[in-house]
Amino acid sequence: MGILLHNYNIVRITDGSNIIECTIIKMCLDYAVVKYKGAQYKITYDLVDKVVGHELLLPYS
């Protein structure tokens, strides 16, 4: 089973020891650009563990 990704999905990323949640900004063929704590990073798709939610559907606090 695969993961269906879209821009602005909030995803859980893990490298085996660290787990963070960040937002997908842009998807490319080999990597995704994610936003984490105000900065943007390129990550490979094998680091994406699961989709947690969608930024536009989360309650504003």
Secondary structure as UniProt FT lines:
FT   TURN            7..8
FT   STRAND          9..14
FT   STRAND          19..27
FT   STRAND          31..36
FT   TURN            37..38
FT   STRAND          39..44
FT   HELIX           45..47
FT   STRAND          48..54
FT   HELIX           55..57
//
